[in-house]
Amino acid sequence: VSTQSTGSSGINAEYGGGSEEEVRRESNLLIVCLFSFYFLLRRTGGKVTTCVKMVAARLLERLKEAVKDAPDFPRPGILFKDIMPVFQDPKLVSDTCVALVEEVEKVGKPDVIIGIEARGFLIGPIMAQKMGIPFVAIRKKGKLPRECFSVKYEKEYGVDEFDMQKDALTPGQKVVVVDDLLATGGTLEAAAKLCDMAKATVIAHCIMFELDFLKGRDRLTHPVVSLVRY
């Protein structure tokens, strides 16, 4: 790598105005990365796809290990899946959001990420930031100022109501609705109805965990992206 000064468009500008030593270190790091990838190919016989699958499988194991079971919560007979320990591991959170973004992009490129109160707020903004697109919040009734679209829905433990600000989306925008868990599907279905009211297009529902035995996916009319399925 040449370290000769080339003006404002030269290599130093590209590296944020760094010194020649910093440029040299960056170059050496790139070489190390290339050699690491080469030896990975040699070790796996060129089967990069297999390596990717192994990494993905390990992520799912890490997520399952982090989730804690809470029997008889919030009422007797219910086995609650507590996902909050996931957020005690920043690397796991980052890896999870990267995996969700990759899965979403297989479906399409959204214009907006929508997060459902409250745990959709934990992963939705990170995904939006990684994709370079806006984040919009769906909140419980009465939590948002100004004019809102509203919809009532049935959830696992009763009836609730969601709001979304009327100027949050523009007609024709493609959106992905993000939440932590898919159970009976009522929450995601309500979110999709709010998007319909705004004349936006839901291209996918994106969730971390899915309870297959409750068949929530069956009541949804849009593709579902999930990582861990019980």
GROMACS elastic network, one bead per residue, 0.5 to 0.9 nm:
[ bonds ]
;  ai    aj funct       b0    kb
    1    23     6  0.82995   500
    1    24     6  0.75737   500
    1    27     6  0.70964   500
    2     5     6  0.86593   500
    2    11     6  0.81298   500
    3     6     6  0.86583   500
    3    11     6  0.72453   500
    3    12     6  0.79377   500
    3    20     6  0.60266   500
    3    23     6  0.75922   500
    3    24     6  0.82166   500
    4    10     6  0.84659   500
    4    11     6  0.82322   500
    4    12     6  0.90000   500
    4    20     6  0.87309   500
    5     8     6  0.88528   500
    5    10     6  0.64659   500
    5    11     6  0.74312   500
    5    12     6  0.73167   500
    6     9     6  0.65510   500
    6    11     6  0.68952   500
    6    12     6  0.79593   500
    6    13     6  0.87793   500
    7    10     6  0.52277   500
    7    11     6  0.84246   500
    7    12     6  0.82408   500
    7    13     6  0.77650   500
    8    11     6  0.84922   500
    8    12     6  0.78991   500
    8    13     6  0.57117   500
    8    14     6  0.86272   500
    8    17     6  0.88791   500
    9    12     6  0.79910   500
    9    13     6  0.58517   500
    9    14     6  0.70573   500
   10    13     6  0.54856   500
   10    14     6  0.64903   500
   11    15     6  0.63753   500
   11    16     6  0.87969   500
   11    17     6  0.82369   500
   11    18     6  0.88969   500
   11    23     6  0.79257   500
   12    15     6  0.51742   500
   12    16     6  0.63881   500
   12    18     6  0.55590   500
   12    19     6  0.69426   500
   12    20     6  0.75586   500
   12    23     6  0.72610   500
   13    16     6  0.50733   500
   13    18     6  0.74348   500
   14    17     6  0.70433   500
   14    18     6  0.85936   500
   15    18     6  0.57406   500
   15    19     6  0.87621   500
   15    22     6  0.82753   500
   15    23     6  0.69644   500
   15    26     6  0.86865   500
   18    21     6  0.79241   500
   18    22     6  0.57576   500
   18    23     6  0.66695   500
   19    22     6  0.51666   500
   19    23     6  0.64176   500
   19    24     6  0.86888   500
   20    23     6  0.50973   500
   20    24     6  0.61921   500
   20    25     6  0.87088   500
   21    25     6  0.62463   500
   21    26     6  0.86965   500
   22    25     6  0.50718   500
   22    26     6  0.62401   500
   22    27     6  0.86508   500
   23    26     6  0.51128   500
   23    27     6  0.62416   500
   23    28     6  0.86916   500
   24    27     6  0.51044   500
   24    28     6  0.62211   500
   24    29     6  0.86327   500
   25    28     6  0.50784   500
   25    29     6  0.61381   500
   25    30     6  0.86492   500
   26    29     6  0.50960   500
   26    30     6  0.62867   500
   26    31     6  0.87658   500
   27    30     6  0.51272   500
   27    31     6  0.63513   500
   27    32     6  0.87645   500
   28    31     6  0.50715   500
   28    32     6  0.62649   500
   28    33     6  0.86877   500
   29    32     6  0.50726   500
   29    33     6  0.62419   500
   29    34     6  0.87017   500
   30    33     6  0.50867   500
   30    34     6  0.62553   500
   30    35     6  0.87015   500
   31    34     6  0.51256   500
   31    35     6  0.62256   500
   31    36     6  0.85718   500
   32    35     6  0.51661   500
   32    36     6  0.60869   500
   32    37     6  0.86457   500
   33    36     6  0.50320   500
   33    37     6  0.62336   500
   33    38     6  0.86087   500
   34    37     6  0.51628   500
   34    38     6  0.61941   500
   34    39     6  0.87593   500
   35    39     6  0.62130   500
   35    40     6  0.85241   500
   36    39     6  0.52510   500
   36    40     6  0.61550   500
   36    41     6  0.87076   500
   37    41     6  0.62807   500
   37    42     6  0.86962   500
   38    41     6  0.51709   500
   38    42     6  0.63298   500
   38    43     6  0.86917   500
   39    43     6  0.59852   500
   39    44     6  0.85297   500
   40    43     6  0.51120   500
   40    44     6  0.61677   500
   40    45     6  0.83578   500
   40    46     6  0.78039   500
   40    48     6  0.81246   500
   40    51     6  0.88361   500
   41    44     6  0.53084   500
   41    45     6  0.57869   500
   41    47     6  0.68337   500
   41    48     6  0.67382   500
   42    45     6  0.51853   500
   42    46     6  0.61740   500
   42    47     6  0.89782   500
   43    46     6  0.76008   500
   43    47     6  0.89213   500
   44    47     6  0.54001   500
   44    48     6  0.71218   500
   44    50     6  0.80801   500
   44    51     6  0.76778   500
   45    48     6  0.83505   500
   46    49     6  0.85899   500
   47    50     6  0.54564   500
   47    51     6  0.68555   500
   48    51     6  0.50829   500
   48    52     6  0.62914   500
   48    53     6  0.86908   500
   49    52     6  0.50808   500
   49    53     6  0.62374   500
   49    54     6  0.86466   500
   50    53     6  0.51250   500
   50    54     6  0.62216   500
   50    55     6  0.87466   500
   51    54     6  0.50224   500
   51    55     6  0.62641   500
   51    56     6  0.86459   500
   52    55     6  0.51534   500
   52    56     6  0.62178   500
   52    57     6  0.86178   500
   53    56     6  0.50317   500
   53    57     6  0.60655   500
   53    58     6  0.85537   500
   54    57     6  0.50902   500
   54    58     6  0.61849   500
   54    59     6  0.86948   500
   55    58     6  0.51278   500
   55    59     6  0.63303   500
   55    60     6  0.88947   500
   56    59     6  0.51061   500
   56    60     6  0.65065   500
   56    61     6  0.88234   500
   56    99     6  0.79510   500
   57    60     6  0.52117   500
   57    61     6  0.63822   500
   57    62     6  0.87756   500
   58    62     6  0.62050   500
   58    63     6  0.86775   500
   59    62     6  0.50582   500
   59    63     6  0.62577   500
   59    64     6  0.86766   500
   59    92     6  0.77949   500
   59    95     6  0.75157   500
   59    96     6  0.74078   500
   59    99     6  0.87461   500
   60    63     6  0.50981   500
   60    64     6  0.61903   500
   60    65     6  0.85594   500
   60    96     6  0.88132   500
   60   227     6  0.69289   500
   60   228     6  0.62624   500
   61    64     6  0.51381   500
   61    65     6  0.60706   500
   61    66     6  0.86089   500
   61   228     6  0.88940   500
   62    65     6  0.50984   500
   62    66     6  0.62094   500
   62    67     6  0.88763   500
   62    86     6  0.88168   500
   62    92     6  0.75460   500
   63    66     6  0.51722   500
   63    67     6  0.64496   500
   63    83     6  0.86213   500
   63    86     6  0.67886   500
   63    92     6  0.76048   500
   63    96     6  0.82901   500
   63   208     6  0.89239   500
   63   227     6  0.89778   500
   63   228     6  0.76679   500
   64    67     6  0.54066   500
   64    68     6  0.83978   500
   64   228     6  0.74805   500
   65    68     6  0.77832   500
   65    86     6  0.89279   500
   66    82     6  0.89055   500
   66    83     6  0.72236   500
   66    84     6  0.84352   500
   66    85     6  0.57569   500
   66    86     6  0.53824   500
   66    89     6  0.88575   500
   67    81     6  0.65212   500
   67    82     6  0.56712   500
   67    84     6  0.74130   500
   67    85     6  0.63253   500
   67    86     6  0.66267   500
   68    80     6  0.83254   500
   68    81     6  0.60074   500
   68    82     6  0.50843   500
   68    83     6  0.67328   500
   68    84     6  0.84253   500
   68    85     6  0.74598   500
   69    79     6  0.65063   500
   69    80     6  0.58095   500
   69    81     6  0.50038   500
   69    82     6  0.60456   500
   69    83     6  0.89299   500
   70    73     6  0.60464   500
   70    74     6  0.87455   500
   70    78     6  0.83379   500
   70    79     6  0.57464   500
   70    81     6  0.62974   500
   70    82     6  0.66440   500
   71    74     6  0.85293   500
   71    75     6  0.86601   500
   71    76     6  0.76938   500
   71    77     6  0.73575   500
   71    78     6  0.61701   500
   71    80     6  0.60882   500
   71    81     6  0.87259   500
   72    75     6  0.51041   500
   72    77     6  0.51451   500
   72    79     6  0.57796   500
   72    80     6  0.72739   500
   73    76     6  0.63707   500
   73    77     6  0.77715   500
   73    78     6  0.57125   500
   73    79     6  0.64021   500
   73    80     6  0.56867   500
   74    77     6  0.89897   500
   74    78     6  0.69882   500
   74    79     6  0.85870   500
   74    80     6  0.73683   500
   74   157     6  0.88662   500
   75    78     6  0.61292   500
   75    79     6  0.89432   500
   76    79     6  0.84891   500
   82    85     6  0.73211   500
   82    86     6  0.88966   500
   83    86     6  0.56739   500
   83    87     6  0.77895   500
   83   180     6  0.81659   500
   83   209     6  0.89149   500
   84    87     6  0.56169   500
   84    88     6  0.73749   500
   85    88     6  0.52754   500
   85    89     6  0.74934   500
   86    89     6  0.58759   500
   86    90     6  0.82266   500
   86    92     6  0.68672   500
   86    93     6  0.67390   500
   87    90     6  0.63606   500
   87    92     6  0.76147   500
   87    93     6  0.60866   500
   87   122     6  0.84880   500
   88    92     6  0.85128   500
   88    93     6  0.83652   500
   89    92     6  0.53205   500
   89    93     6  0.63749   500
   89    94     6  0.88175   500
   90    93     6  0.50559   500
   90    94     6  0.61833   500
   90    95     6  0.85984   500
   91    94     6  0.51308   500
   91    95     6  0.60911   500
   91    96     6  0.84624   500
   92    95     6  0.51029   500
   92    96     6  0.59638   500
   92    97     6  0.85769   500
   93    96     6  0.51091   500
   93    97     6  0.62268   500
   93    98     6  0.86478   500
   93   123     6  0.78836   500
   94    97     6  0.52553   500
   94    98     6  0.62294   500
   94    99     6  0.86692   500
   94   126     6  0.80784   500
   95    98     6  0.51238   500
   95    99     6  0.61864   500
   95   100     6  0.86664   500
   96    99     6  0.51118   500
   96   100     6  0.61956   500
   96   101     6  0.86395   500
   96   123     6  0.86939   500
   96   208     6  0.79673   500
   96   227     6  0.84683   500
   97   100     6  0.50269   500
   97   101     6  0.61097   500
   97   102     6  0.85736   500
   97   123     6  0.66111   500
   97   124     6  0.84216   500
   97   126     6  0.68128   500
   97   127     6  0.57458   500
   97   130     6  0.83622   500
   98   101     6  0.51453   500
   98   102     6  0.62420   500
   98   103     6  0.87295   500
   98   127     6  0.73334   500
   98   130     6  0.77346   500
   99   102     6  0.51142   500
   99   103     6  0.62723   500
   99   104     6  0.86580   500
   99   227     6  0.81484   500
  100   103     6  0.50867   500
  100   104     6  0.60859   500
  100   105     6  0.85824   500
  100   127     6  0.77000   500
  100   206     6  0.72172   500
  100   207     6  0.79211   500
  100   208     6  0.78048   500
  100   225     6  0.76417   500
  100   226     6  0.76780   500
  100   227     6  0.74494   500
  101   104     6  0.50705   500
  101   105     6  0.61378   500
  101   106     6  0.87774   500
  101   127     6  0.62882   500
  101   128     6  0.87500   500
  101   130     6  0.78390   500
  101   131     6  0.74246   500
  102   105     6  0.52403   500
  102   106     6  0.66133   500
  103   106     6  0.53049   500
  103   107     6  0.70981   500
  103   206     6  0.86467   500
  103   225     6  0.66290   500
  103   226     6  0.83237   500
  103   227     6  0.88361   500
  104   107     6  0.53399   500
  104   108     6  0.64373   500
  104   109     6  0.75038   500
  104   110     6  0.83778   500
  104   176     6  0.79684   500
  104   203     6  0.89294   500
  104   204     6  0.73107   500
  104   205     6  0.86918   500
  104   206     6  0.72173   500
  104   225     6  0.67622   500
  105   109     6  0.55941   500
  105   110     6  0.80880   500
  106   109     6  0.82383   500
  107   203     6  0.73009   500
  107   204     6  0.72572   500
  107   223     6  0.80105   500
  107   225     6  0.87002   500
  108   174     6  0.88997   500
  108   203     6  0.70064   500
  108   204     6  0.83868   500
  109   174     6  0.77362   500
  109   175     6  0.85808   500
  109   203     6  0.85305   500
  110   113     6  0.71204   500
  110   131     6  0.88934   500
  110   133     6  0.80489   500
  110   173     6  0.77752   500
  110   175     6  0.50618   500
  110   176     6  0.62562   500
  110   202     6  0.86332   500
  110   203     6  0.72905   500
  110   204     6  0.89080   500
  111   133     6  0.61325   500
  111   134     6  0.73004   500
  111   173     6  0.59797   500
  111   174     6  0.51992   500
  111   175     6  0.58335   500
  111   176     6  0.82966   500
  112   128     6  0.73270   500
  112   133     6  0.57277   500
  112   134     6  0.51437   500
  112   135     6  0.58872   500
  112   136     6  0.71341   500
  112   169     6  0.82273   500
  112   173     6  0.73460   500
  112   174     6  0.65842   500
  112   176     6  0.66319   500
  112   177     6  0.87874   500
  113   124     6  0.63921   500
  113   125     6  0.76185   500
  113   127     6  0.75379   500
  113   128     6  0.57634   500
  113   133     6  0.71830   500
  113   134     6  0.63529   500
  113   136     6  0.63016   500
  113   137     6  0.87018   500
  113   174     6  0.89125   500
  113   175     6  0.57550   500
  113   176     6  0.51235   500
  113   177     6  0.62030   500
  113   178     6  0.70376   500
  114   120     6  0.80204   500
  114   121     6  0.87060   500
  114   124     6  0.67020   500
  114   125     6  0.85784   500
  114   128     6  0.87675   500
  114   134     6  0.85603   500
  114   135     6  0.57608   500
  114   137     6  0.57777   500
  114   138     6  0.70483   500
  114   175     6  0.68058   500
  114   176     6  0.60084   500
  114   178     6  0.58566   500
  114   179     6  0.87141   500
  114   191     6  0.87044   500
  115   118     6  0.79533   500
  115   119     6  0.79090   500
  115   121     6  0.53601   500
  115   122     6  0.83639   500
  115   123     6  0.79372   500
  115   124     6  0.52365   500
  115   125     6  0.76896   500
  115   135     6  0.72920   500
  115   136     6  0.63271   500
  115   137     6  0.51258   500
  115   138     6  0.61095   500
  115   139     6  0.87203   500
  115   176     6  0.85804   500
  115   177     6  0.59922   500
  115   179     6  0.61846   500
  116   119     6  0.68574   500
  116   121     6  0.64955   500
  116   124     6  0.84319   500
  116   136     6  0.88712   500
  116   137     6  0.62188   500
  116   139     6  0.65048   500
  116   140     6  0.88833   500
  116   162     6  0.89292   500
  116   177     6  0.74407   500
  116   178     6  0.64178   500
  116   179     6  0.56858   500
  116   180     6  0.86692   500
  116   187     6  0.81970   500
  116   188     6  0.82384   500
  116   191     6  0.75251   500
  117   120     6  0.57223   500
  117   121     6  0.61924   500
  117   137     6  0.72010   500
  117   138     6  0.60364   500
  117   139     6  0.51840   500
  117   140     6  0.68782   500
  117   162     6  0.88794   500
  117   179     6  0.80262   500
  118   121     6  0.55769   500
  118   122     6  0.75217   500
  118   138     6  0.87689   500
  118   139     6  0.76775   500
  118   140     6  0.88691   500
  118   179     6  0.82606   500
  118   180     6  0.88914   500
  119   122     6  0.51834   500
  119   123     6  0.72489   500
  119   124     6  0.85537   500
  119   178     6  0.89176   500
  119   179     6  0.62975   500
  119   180     6  0.58185   500
  119   181     6  0.87934   500
  120   123     6  0.57504   500
  120   124     6  0.55378   500
  120   125     6  0.84323   500
  120   137     6  0.84896   500
  120   138     6  0.89460   500
  120   177     6  0.85375   500
  120   178     6  0.54808   500
  120   180     6  0.57895   500
  120   181     6  0.89830   500
  120   207     6  0.85269   500
  121   124     6  0.53426   500
  121   125     6  0.63866   500
  121   126     6  0.87795   500
  121   137     6  0.73950   500
  121   178     6  0.83275   500
  121   179     6  0.78954   500
  122   125     6  0.68433   500
  122   126     6  0.74833   500
  122   179     6  0.87939   500
  122   180     6  0.85567   500
  123   126     6  0.53452   500
  123   127     6  0.62573   500
  123   128     6  0.87013   500
  123   178     6  0.76546   500
  123   179     6  0.78467   500
  123   180     6  0.79473   500
  124   127     6  0.51975   500
  124   128     6  0.61431   500
  124   129     6  0.86105   500
  124   135     6  0.70068   500
  124   136     6  0.86848   500
  124   137     6  0.89150   500
  124   177     6  0.84190   500
  124   178     6  0.58993   500
  124   179     6  0.76422   500
  125   129     6  0.60425   500
  125   130     6  0.85754   500
  125   134     6  0.81920   500
  125   135     6  0.58633   500
  125   136     6  0.85468   500
  126   129     6  0.51078   500
  126   130     6  0.62264   500
  126   131     6  0.86577   500
  127   130     6  0.51142   500
  127   131     6  0.61903   500
  127   132     6  0.84882   500
  127   133     6  0.86922   500
  127   135     6  0.87621   500
  128   131     6  0.51052   500
  128   132     6  0.58708   500
  128   133     6  0.51668   500
  128   134     6  0.59861   500
  128   135     6  0.58592   500
  129   132     6  0.50007   500
  129   133     6  0.64319   500
  129   134     6  0.76678   500
  129   135     6  0.82644   500
  130   133     6  0.80348   500
  131   134     6  0.88307   500
  136   164     6  0.83168   500
  136   165     6  0.88563   500
  136   168     6  0.65277   500
  136   169     6  0.80440   500
  137   163     6  0.88463   500
  137   164     6  0.68597   500
  137   165     6  0.84263   500
  137   168     6  0.85133   500
  138   144     6  0.87995   500
  138   162     6  0.65771   500
  138   163     6  0.58300   500
  138   164     6  0.50323   500
  138   165     6  0.80920   500
  138   191     6  0.73271   500
  138   194     6  0.86647   500
  139   142     6  0.81131   500
  139   143     6  0.62516   500
  139   144     6  0.69180   500
  139   161     6  0.86085   500
  139   162     6  0.55963   500
  139   163     6  0.53633   500
  139   164     6  0.65801   500
  140   143     6  0.59529   500
  140   144     6  0.81333   500
  140   160     6  0.77460   500
  140   161     6  0.60114   500
  140   163     6  0.60016   500
  140   164     6  0.88752   500
  141   144     6  0.75599   500
  141   150     6  0.75486   500
  141   151     6  0.88736   500
  141   160     6  0.80595   500
  141   161     6  0.54360   500
  141   162     6  0.51602   500
  141   163     6  0.54618   500
  141   164     6  0.89952   500
  142   145     6  0.76913   500
  142   162     6  0.86186   500
  142   163     6  0.75023   500
  143   163     6  0.78757   500
  144   147     6  0.84167   500
  144   148     6  0.75951   500
  144   163     6  0.71273   500
  144   164     6  0.74978   500
  144   165     6  0.71182   500
  145   148     6  0.78296   500
  145   165     6  0.77980   500
  146   165     6  0.69715   500
  146   166     6  0.83005   500
  147   164     6  0.84905   500
  147   165     6  0.59126   500
  147   166     6  0.58992   500
  147   167     6  0.81274   500
  148   163     6  0.58144   500
  148   164     6  0.52050   500
  148   167     6  0.82032   500
  149   162     6  0.82418   500
  149   163     6  0.55710   500
  149   164     6  0.53110   500
  149   165     6  0.61917   500
  149   166     6  0.58700   500
  149   194     6  0.63812   500
  149   197     6  0.70282   500
  149   198     6  0.78859   500
  150   161     6  0.69253   500
  150   162     6  0.56056   500
  150   164     6  0.66795   500
  150   165     6  0.88626   500
  150   194     6  0.69020   500
  150   197     6  0.89995   500
  151   160     6  0.86269   500
  151   161     6  0.55864   500
  151   162     6  0.54692   500
  151   163     6  0.67908   500
  151   190     6  0.64572   500
  151   191     6  0.82676   500
  151   193     6  0.73622   500
  151   194     6  0.67907   500
  152   159     6  0.71293   500
  152   160     6  0.57565   500
  152   162     6  0.64201   500
  152   190     6  0.71916   500
  153   158     6  0.86684   500
  153   159     6  0.57562   500
  153   160     6  0.56010   500
  153   161     6  0.60486   500
  153   162     6  0.79576   500
  153   186     6  0.62818   500
  153   187     6  0.69997   500
  153   189     6  0.82241   500
  153   190     6  0.60195   500
  154   157     6  0.79362   500
  154   158     6  0.58365   500
  154   160     6  0.63730   500
  154   161     6  0.86271   500
  154   186     6  0.58137   500
  154   187     6  0.76511   500
  154   190     6  0.87566   500
  155   158     6  0.54100   500
  155   159     6  0.59078   500
  155   160     6  0.71340   500
  155   183     6  0.89192   500
  155   184     6  0.72254   500
  155   185     6  0.79277   500
  155   186     6  0.54493   500
  155   187     6  0.65154   500
  156   159     6  0.84186   500
  156   183     6  0.78458   500
  156   184     6  0.67832   500
  156   186     6  0.80207   500
  161   190     6  0.85598   500
  162   187     6  0.88642   500
  162   190     6  0.74969   500
  162   191     6  0.76948   500
  162   194     6  0.83113   500
  163   191     6  0.89441   500
  163   194     6  0.77559   500
  164   167     6  0.86648   500
  164   168     6  0.73067   500
  164   191     6  0.87711   500
  164   194     6  0.68348   500
  164   195     6  0.85722   500
  165   168     6  0.53673   500
  165   169     6  0.81617   500
  166   169     6  0.70172   500
  166   170     6  0.87980   500
  166   197     6  0.87320   500
  166   198     6  0.67964   500
  167   170     6  0.70250   500
  167   198     6  0.83355   500
  168   198     6  0.84553   500
  169   172     6  0.86866   500
  169   173     6  0.69562   500
  169   195     6  0.80452   500
  169   198     6  0.63482   500
  169   199     6  0.82400   500
  169   200     6  0.68925   500
  170   173     6  0.59483   500
  170   198     6  0.67754   500
  170   199     6  0.72444   500
  170   200     6  0.66556   500
  171   174     6  0.89668   500
  171   198     6  0.61948   500
  171   200     6  0.50480   500
  171   201     6  0.81799   500
  172   198     6  0.87616   500
  172   199     6  0.61811   500
  172   201     6  0.61889   500
  173   199     6  0.79265   500
  173   201     6  0.60218   500
  173   202     6  0.84908   500
  174   200     6  0.60926   500
  174   202     6  0.58887   500
  174   203     6  0.62902   500
  175   195     6  0.81833   500
  175   200     6  0.70031   500
  175   201     6  0.60102   500
  175   203     6  0.59843   500
  175   204     6  0.73874   500
  175   205     6  0.89482   500
  176   201     6  0.86441   500
  176   202     6  0.58406   500
  176   203     6  0.58971   500
  176   204     6  0.50927   500
  176   205     6  0.57297   500
  176   206     6  0.67041   500
  177   188     6  0.73974   500
  177   191     6  0.72612   500
  177   192     6  0.76463   500
  177   202     6  0.72790   500
  177   203     6  0.84950   500
  177   204     6  0.65952   500
  177   206     6  0.59480   500
  177   207     6  0.83986   500
  178   188     6  0.84244   500
  178   204     6  0.87765   500
  178   205     6  0.60825   500
  178   207     6  0.58039   500
  178   208     6  0.87108   500
  179   182     6  0.76624   500
  179   187     6  0.88430   500
  179   188     6  0.78423   500
  179   205     6  0.79921   500
  179   206     6  0.65152   500
  179   207     6  0.51033   500
  179   208     6  0.72817   500
  179   209     6  0.89273   500
  180   206     6  0.82523   500
  180   207     6  0.51285   500
  180   208     6  0.51259   500
  180   209     6  0.62524   500
  180   210     6  0.86100   500
  181   207     6  0.57427   500
  181   208     6  0.60628   500
  181   210     6  0.56415   500
  181   211     6  0.76916   500
  181   226     6  0.87553   500
  182   185     6  0.58254   500
  182   186     6  0.87499   500
  182   187     6  0.82335   500
  182   188     6  0.77444   500
  182   207     6  0.67295   500
  182   208     6  0.82551   500
  182   209     6  0.63930   500
  182   211     6  0.61893   500
  182   212     6  0.84064   500
  182   214     6  0.87421   500
  182   215     6  0.89424   500
  182   216     6  0.63944   500
  182   217     6  0.75910   500
  182   226     6  0.85507   500
  183   186     6  0.80484   500
  183   187     6  0.87596   500
  183   209     6  0.87537   500
  183   210     6  0.63314   500
  183   211     6  0.52999   500
  183   212     6  0.76177   500
  183   213     6  0.84523   500
  183   214     6  0.58381   500
  183   215     6  0.73315   500
  183   216     6  0.54260   500
  183   217     6  0.82840   500
  184   187     6  0.80473   500
  184   211     6  0.82131   500
  184   214     6  0.55475   500
  184   215     6  0.63818   500
  184   217     6  0.77174   500
  184   218     6  0.89643   500
  184   219     6  0.81906   500
  185   188     6  0.55270   500
  185   189     6  0.60347   500
  185   190     6  0.86459   500
  185   214     6  0.85932   500
  185   215     6  0.79156   500
  185   217     6  0.63803   500
  185   218     6  0.81409   500
  185   219     6  0.65154   500
  185   220     6  0.68734   500
  186   189     6  0.50799   500
  186   190     6  0.61510   500
  186   191     6  0.86775   500
  186   216     6  0.76219   500
  186   219     6  0.81849   500
  186   220     6  0.87294   500
  187   190     6  0.52381   500
  187   191     6  0.63467   500
  187   192     6  0.87982   500
  188   192     6  0.62287   500
  188   193     6  0.87056   500
  188   205     6  0.72694   500
  188   220     6  0.76780   500
  189   192     6  0.51491   500
  189   193     6  0.64172   500
  189   194     6  0.89369   500
  189   219     6  0.76168   500
  189   220     6  0.61509   500
  189   221     6  0.83662   500
  190   193     6  0.50743   500
  190   194     6  0.65009   500
  190   195     6  0.88597   500
  191   194     6  0.51830   500
  191   195     6  0.64673   500
  191   196     6  0.87744   500
  192   195     6  0.50361   500
  192   196     6  0.62346   500
  192   197     6  0.87204   500
  192   201     6  0.86304   500
  192   202     6  0.66765   500
  192   205     6  0.87766   500
  192   220     6  0.88011   500
  192   222     6  0.87158   500
  193   197     6  0.62840   500
  193   198     6  0.87662   500
  194   197     6  0.50471   500
  194   198     6  0.64954   500
  194   199     6  0.87335   500
  194   200     6  0.88714   500
  195   198     6  0.50621   500
  195   199     6  0.62317   500
  195   200     6  0.52667   500
  195   201     6  0.68473   500
  195   202     6  0.69996   500
  196   200     6  0.57561   500
  196   201     6  0.69528   500
  196   202     6  0.80870   500
  197   200     6  0.76317   500
  198   201     6  0.88758   500
  202   205     6  0.76523   500
  202   222     6  0.69197   500
  202   223     6  0.88938   500
  203   222     6  0.64574   500
  203   223     6  0.68829   500
  204   222     6  0.55785   500
  204   224     6  0.56597   500
  204   225     6  0.68904   500
  205   220     6  0.88253   500
  205   222     6  0.68522   500
  205   223     6  0.62413   500
  205   225     6  0.60033   500
  205   226     6  0.83303   500
  206   223     6  0.86449   500
  206   224     6  0.60427   500
  206   226     6  0.60184   500
  206   227     6  0.89057   500
  207   210     6  0.72319   500
  207   224     6  0.77181   500
  207   225     6  0.61806   500
  207   227     6  0.70914   500
  207   228     6  0.87545   500
  208   225     6  0.82575   500
  208   226     6  0.53711   500
  208   227     6  0.52571   500
  208   228     6  0.62510   500
  208   229     6  0.86251   500
  209   226     6  0.60950   500
  209   227     6  0.60906   500
  209   229     6  0.57995   500
  209   230     6  0.76525   500
  210   213     6  0.89257   500
  210   214     6  0.88875   500
  210   216     6  0.83768   500
  210   217     6  0.86613   500
  210   226     6  0.65083   500
  210   227     6  0.77762   500
  210   228     6  0.62039   500
  210   230     6  0.61640   500
  211   214     6  0.59009   500
  211   215     6  0.73701   500
  211   216     6  0.77475   500
  211   228     6  0.86839   500
  211   229     6  0.59138   500
  212   215     6  0.53719   500
  212   216     6  0.73011   500
  212   217     6  0.79009   500
  212   229     6  0.62656   500
  212   230     6  0.57393   500
  213   216     6  0.83232   500
  213   230     6  0.75117   500
  214   217     6  0.84573   500
  215   218     6  0.56174   500
  215   219     6  0.77503   500
  216   219     6  0.58163   500
  216   220     6  0.71809   500
  217   220     6  0.54325   500
  217   221     6  0.83729   500
  217   222     6  0.89431   500
  217   223     6  0.86278   500
  217   224     6  0.70643   500
  218   221     6  0.78850   500
  220   223     6  0.77983   500
  220   224     6  0.81645   500
  226   229     6  0.72116   500
